Amino acid sequence: MRYFVLVILLSFINLSSAWADSRYEIKGDEVYDSQTKLTWARCSVGQEWKSDHCVGTVIYFDFADAQKRASGGWRVPTKDELLSLVDTQRKNFPTIDTAAFPDMDASHPWYWSSTSNGSSIAWYVDFTDGYSSGFIDEANKLAIRLVRSGS
């Protein structure tokens, strides 16, 4: 009987990891973060939401081109906004809530912020381990995830 209860309990723990963090309210192709009061695109630019996941190929941009993707209230997040998505409880790729933000490209998990750090360097976040740095050349091609204020 104890073995049966343990198996049920462990199954629940594994299933619960597929649920989004309670701070996230999932609305189709968007995720509202009640902690930061920001709404995020669930998919990276280049992908689109279909049924229950992101499909398509992530597009990579240099820093200047990434900033041009802002439209209709959507924009590239600041460094601090992007860092708010890092899930410090996750020790392996990706360090983001995969129920809220599925289908990241594991081969290229670096995302631009809108925060410049000089004449030709800018801030990015690496969702492999949640690391952020302000010392990457703006000519590098990274992914972007768009955000807007409010719900």
N, C-alpha and C positions, 0 to 999 in steps of 0.2 A: 504494500500500500504506500509506504514512504517513497519508494522508487517512482510509482505512478504520479504522486503529488509533485515530486521533484521534476519529472519530465514535463508535466503541465506548466509548472512555474517557469522553467527554462524556456519553454515554447513561448510563453507570454512575453518574457524579456526580449527574445529575438524578434517577435512580431512588433513589439512596441517601438523598436528602433526604426521601423518603416513609417511611423507616424511623425508628422511635422511637430516641431517644438510648439508648445502652447502659445508662444508669443506671435506665431505666424498664423494669419488667417488666409487660407488659400482660396482664391477666386478665379478659377479657370487658369488663364495664362499669366495671372498676376499673384503676388504674395504681399499682403499688408503686414508690416511689422509693427505691432502695437507698442513695442518698447521704444522704437526710434521715430514712429509716426511717418514712416516712409513706405511707399509701394514699389515693389521690385518686379521686373520682368522675370518670369520663371526660367526662361531660356536665354542663352547667350545670343548675341547678335549673330544672325546667319541661320539660327534655328527657329522653328516655330512650334507652338503647342498644338499637338494633335491627340485628342482623346485623353491619354493619361501620361504622356511623356513628350520630351522635346525631340523633334526630328530635323534632319538636315545637317549641314556642315557649319561648324563655328567659323566665322570670318575673323581674320586677324588684321589689325590696323596698327599703323604707326601712331604716335601720340597725337599729332595734329589731325589726322583723319578720324581718329576715335572721337575727338571732341566735336567733329562735324555731324555725328550721328544723333545729336540732340534735336528733338522736334516734338511738337504737340505736347509740351510739358515734360517729356522724357529728357533725361540728361545723363551724362557720365557721372558717377558718384565721386564725392571727395574721397580722399584717403581714409578718413575716419569713418565715413559712411560704409565704405567697402569693407573695412576691418570689422565693422559691427556684424557682418555675416559669418565671420570665422567662428567655428564651433570649437572651443578649446578642449572640450571633452573628447573629441575625436583625435585619435593618435595616428591614424592612417589616412591616406588620400580617399576622398576629398575631405578637407576640414570645413565642410559646409553641410547644412541640413539637406540631405539628399531627397527627402520626401517633399520638401518645399522647392528645391533647386536640383532637379534630376539631370542626368545625362551630360555631365561636364566631360570635356575632352581630357582624358587622363594623360595624353601625350603633350599637352600644352595648357597647363592649369594656371597660367599667369594672366592677371587682369589689370588693365589700366584703371587708374583713378583720374580725376580731373586736376589733381594737385601737381603743379610743376615745382621743380626744385632747383631752378637755375636756368641758364640759357639753353641747355640741350639735354637736361636730365629731368626725370619725373618719378613720381611714386607709383608703385604697383603692389598688388597683393598676390602671393603665391598660395593657391589653395591646396598644394601638396601638403604643406605643414603650417599654413597660416602666417608665414613670414611676410613681412613688408619691408620694402626698401625704397629710398628716394634716390638711389644711384643707378638708374638704368637709362641708357641712351634712348632718347625719344624716337630714334629711327627704328628701334626694335618693333617687331610685330607681335602684339598681344591681343587677347580677347577683351570684350567689354560686356558688361551686364548693366542695362539701363535702369534708372530709378526716377521716381518723381515724388514730390512732397505730398503728404496727405493720403487719404484712402480712395 
